[in-house]
Amino acid sequence: MTVTEVKGFGRQKGHTEIYRGSEYTVDFLPKVKIEIVVNEEDSQKVAEAIV
């Protein structure tokens, strides 16, 4: 299993923040990418456990 911190956007489309009185658009959001190698017969159980 590999867990990686990544940045990106999907349906969320980022957000706006105010820093020192100025407004900034943050396009990329912090996310986590999980990669797991399992036998095909176990893949559905593993996916359900994660979600």
PyMOL commands that place a pseudoatom at each C-alpha (Angstrom):
pseudoatom trace, name=CA, resn=MET, resi=1, chain=A, elem=C, hetatm=0, pos=[0.000, 0.000, 0.000]
pseudoatom trace, name=CA, resn=THR, resi=2, chain=A, elem=C, hetatm=0, pos=[1.234, 3.493, -0.873]
pseudoatom trace, name=CA, resn=VAL, resi=3, chain=A, elem=C, hetatm=0, pos=[-0.311, 6.693, 0.484]
pseudoatom trace, name=CA, resn=THR, resi=4, chain=A, elem=C, hetatm=0, pos=[0.743, 9.945, -1.191]
pseudoatom trace, name=CA, resn=GLU, resi=5, chain=A, elem=C, hetatm=0, pos=[-0.194, 13.549, -0.469]
pseudoatom trace, name=CA, resn=VAL, resi=6, chain=A, elem=C, hetatm=0, pos=[-1.208, 15.237, -3.719]
pseudoatom trace, name=CA, resn=LYS, resi=7, chain=A, elem=C, hetatm=0, pos=[-2.839, 18.494, -4.808]
pseudoatom trace, name=CA, resn=GLY, resi=8, chain=A, elem=C, hetatm=0, pos=[-5.560, 18.827, -7.387]
pseudoatom trace, name=CA, resn=PHE, resi=9, chain=A, elem=C, hetatm=0, pos=[-9.150, 19.724, -8.025]
pseudoatom trace, name=CA, resn=GLY, resi=10, chain=A, elem=C, hetatm=0, pos=[-12.200, 17.925, -9.273]
pseudoatom trace, name=CA, resn=ARG, resi=11, chain=A, elem=C, hetatm=0, pos=[-15.774, 18.916, -8.670]
pseudoatom trace, name=CA, resn=GLN, resi=12, chain=A, elem=C, hetatm=0, pos=[-14.665, 21.199, -5.810]
pseudoatom trace, name=CA, resn=LYS, resi=13, chain=A, elem=C, hetatm=0, pos=[-13.078, 23.797, -8.166]
pseudoatom trace, name=CA, resn=GLY, resi=14, chain=A, elem=C, hetatm=0, pos=[-10.896, 25.303, -5.427]
pseudoatom trace, name=CA, resn=HIS, resi=15, chain=A, elem=C, hetatm=0, pos=[-11.809, 28.165, -3.120]
pseudoatom trace, name=CA, resn=THR, resi=16, chain=A, elem=C, hetatm=0, pos=[-10.974, 31.782, -2.240]
pseudoatom trace, name=CA, resn=GLU, resi=17, chain=A, elem=C, hetatm=0, pos=[-8.886, 32.838, 0.771]
pseudoatom trace, name=CA, resn=ILE, resi=18, chain=A, elem=C, hetatm=0, pos=[-7.938, 36.214, 2.214]
pseudoatom trace, name=CA, resn=TYR, resi=19, chain=A, elem=C, hetatm=0, pos=[-4.291, 36.698, 3.204]
pseudoatom trace, name=CA, resn=ARG, resi=20, chain=A, elem=C, hetatm=0, pos=[-3.049, 40.020, 4.602]
pseudoatom trace, name=CA, resn=GLY, resi=21, chain=A, elem=C, hetatm=0, pos=[-6.064, 41.835, 3.235]
pseudoatom trace, name=CA, resn=SER, resi=22, chain=A, elem=C, hetatm=0, pos=[-5.803, 40.463, -0.307]
pseudoatom trace, name=CA, resn=GLU, resi=23, chain=A, elem=C, hetatm=0, pos=[-8.095, 37.857, -1.814]
pseudoatom trace, name=CA, resn=TYR, resi=24, chain=A, elem=C, hetatm=0, pos=[-6.485, 34.840, -3.488]
pseudoatom trace, name=CA, resn=THR, resi=25, chain=A, elem=C, hetatm=0, pos=[-7.982, 31.965, -5.442]
pseudoatom trace, name=CA, resn=VAL, resi=26, chain=A, elem=C, hetatm=0, pos=[-6.638, 28.576, -4.411]
pseudoatom trace, name=CA, resn=ASP, resi=27, chain=A, elem=C, hetatm=0, pos=[-7.046, 26.315, -7.438]
pseudoatom trace, name=CA, resn=PHE, resi=28, chain=A, elem=C, hetatm=0, pos=[-5.463, 23.179, -6.031]
pseudoatom trace, name=CA, resn=LEU, resi=29, chain=A, elem=C, hetatm=0, pos=[-6.808, 21.419, -2.959]
pseudoatom trace, name=CA, resn=PRO, resi=30, chain=A, elem=C, hetatm=0, pos=[-4.860, 18.976, -0.764]
pseudoatom trace, name=CA, resn=LYS, resi=31, chain=A, elem=C, hetatm=0, pos=[-5.859, 15.368, -1.402]
pseudoatom trace, name=CA, resn=VAL, resi=32, chain=A, elem=C, hetatm=0, pos=[-4.646, 11.856, -0.604]
pseudoatom trace, name=CA, resn=LYS, resi=33, chain=A, elem=C, hetatm=0, pos=[-3.872, 9.218, -3.234]
pseudoatom trace, name=CA, resn=ILE, resi=34, chain=A, elem=C, hetatm=0, pos=[-4.053, 5.591, -2.074]
pseudoatom trace, name=CA, resn=GLU, resi=35, chain=A, elem=C, hetatm=0, pos=[-2.572, 2.784, -4.173]
pseudoatom trace, name=CA, resn=ILE, resi=36, chain=A, elem=C, hetatm=0, pos=[-3.012, -0.844, -3.109]
pseudoatom trace, name=CA, resn=VAL, resi=37, chain=A, elem=C, hetatm=0, pos=[-2.022, -4.066, -4.858]
pseudoatom trace, name=CA, resn=VAL, resi=38, chain=A, elem=C, hetatm=0, pos=[-4.446, -6.921, -4.101]
pseudoatom trace, name=CA, resn=ASN, resi=39, chain=A, elem=C, hetatm=0, pos=[-5.658, -10.114, -5.708]
pseudoatom trace, name=CA, resn=GLU, resi=40, chain=A, elem=C, hetatm=0, pos=[-8.517, -9.584, -8.146]
pseudoatom trace, name=CA, resn=GLU, resi=41, chain=A, elem=C, hetatm=0, pos=[-10.937, -11.592, -6.004]
pseudoatom trace, name=CA, resn=ASP, resi=42, chain=A, elem=C, hetatm=0, pos=[-10.274, -9.265, -3.021]
pseudoatom trace, name=CA, resn=SER, resi=43, chain=A, elem=C, hetatm=0, pos=[-10.449, -5.980, -4.949]
pseudoatom trace, name=CA, resn=GLN, resi=44, chain=A, elem=C, hetatm=0, pos=[-14.168, -5.312, -4.369]
pseudoatom trace, name=CA, resn=LYS, resi=45, chain=A, elem=C, hetatm=0, pos=[-13.896, -5.902, -0.607]
pseudoatom trace, name=CA, resn=VAL, resi=46, chain=A, elem=C, hetatm=0, pos=[-10.871, -3.593, -0.370]
pseudoatom trace, name=CA, resn=ALA, resi=47, chain=A, elem=C, hetatm=0, pos=[-12.584, -0.831, -2.383]
pseudoatom trace, name=CA, resn=GLU, resi=48, chain=A, elem=C, hetatm=0, pos=[-15.687, -1.034, -0.163]
pseudoatom trace, name=CA, resn=ALA, resi=49, chain=A, elem=C, hetatm=0, pos=[-13.548, -0.860, 2.988]
pseudoatom trace, name=CA, resn=ILE, resi=50, chain=A, elem=C, hetatm=0, pos=[-11.832, 2.314, 1.756]
pseudoatom trace, name=CA, resn=VAL, resi=51, chain=A, elem=C, hetatm=0, pos=[-14.992, 4.094, 0.637]
for i in range(1, 51): cmd.bond("trace and resi %d" % i, "trace and resi %d" % (i + 1))
show_as sticks, trace
zoom trace
